[in-house]
Amino acid sequence: METIFSLLLMIIAVTLIAILLLQARGSGSSLFGEASGTFRSRRGVEQLLFRATIVLAVVFVGIAIANVRFS
């Protein structure tokens, strides 16, 4: 059971890193997180990546807790 949790954690971690890198690539050229003057809502693929990041982070934490609980 512990091997299954560990394997799932590794797969989710790699996927989460890839999604975060895809978001950082499309963020623009703002230096040190400077805020731009206009407000822009997320649309399309950007919104999908944002929501996938949240879901994967929650699943990652849940599996990590289950791994500790059942090992």
GISULNOR-V870696 format. One record per residue. N is the residue number from 1. RES is the residue in one small letter. PSI is psi in degrees with one decimal (* if undefined). OMEGA is omega in radians with two decimals (NA if undefined). Layout:
N/RES/PSI/OMEGA + N/RES/PSI/OMEGA
This chain:
1/m/-38.7/-3.13 + 2/e/-34.8/3.11 + 3/t/-36.0/3.12 + 4/i/-45.2/3.12 + 5/f/-42.4/-3.13 + 6/s/-41.2/3.10 + 7/l/-43.2/3.10 + 8/l/-40.9/3.11 + 9/l/-41.1/3.12 + 10/m/-43.1/-3.14 + 11/i/-44.8/-3.14 + 12/i/-38.0/3.13 + 13/a/-44.3/3.13 + 14/v/-41.7/3.12 + 15/t/-41.5/3.12 + 16/l/-41.7/3.09 + 17/i/-42.6/3.13 + 18/a/-42.4/3.13 + 19/i/-40.9/3.11 + 20/l/-38.7/3.10 + 21/l/-35.6/3.07 + 22/l/-36.7/3.11 + 23/q/-40.8/-3.11 + 24/a/-32.2/-3.13 + 25/r/-36.8/-3.10 + 26/g/12.4/-3.03 + 27/s/-12.6/-3.13 + 28/g/-165.1/-3.03 + 29/s/31.1/3.13 + 30/s/135.7/-3.07 + 31/l/125.2/3.10 + 32/f/35.0/3.06 + 33/g/26.9/3.12 + 34/e/140.6/3.14 + 35/a/139.3/3.08 + 36/s/164.2/-3.05 + 37/g/-14.4/-3.09 + 38/t/152.3/3.09 + 39/f/133.5/-3.13 + 40/r/129.6/3.12 + 41/s/155.6/3.12 + 42/r/140.0/3.12 + 43/r/151.5/3.02 + 44/g/-128.0/-3.06 + 45/v/-35.7/3.14 + 46/e/-40.6/3.11 + 47/q/-38.8/3.10 + 48/l/-43.9/3.11 + 49/l/-38.8/3.13 + 50/f/-48.1/-3.14 + 51/r/-37.0/3.11 + 52/a/-35.5/3.10 + 53/t/-44.9/3.14 + 54/i/-46.5/-3.11 + 55/v/-46.1/-3.13 + 56/l/-36.4/3.10 + 57/a/-42.1/3.12 + 58/v/-43.0/3.12 + 59/v/-40.5/3.12 + 60/f/-46.6/3.13 + 61/v/-40.7/3.13 + 62/g/-43.6/3.13 + 63/i/-36.4/3.10 + 64/a/-41.3/3.10 + 65/i/-43.2/3.11 + 66/a/-36.0/3.12 + 67/n/-43.3/3.13 + 68/v/-40.1/-3.09 + 69/r/-43.1/-3.03 + 70/f/2.6/3.13 + 71/s/*/NA
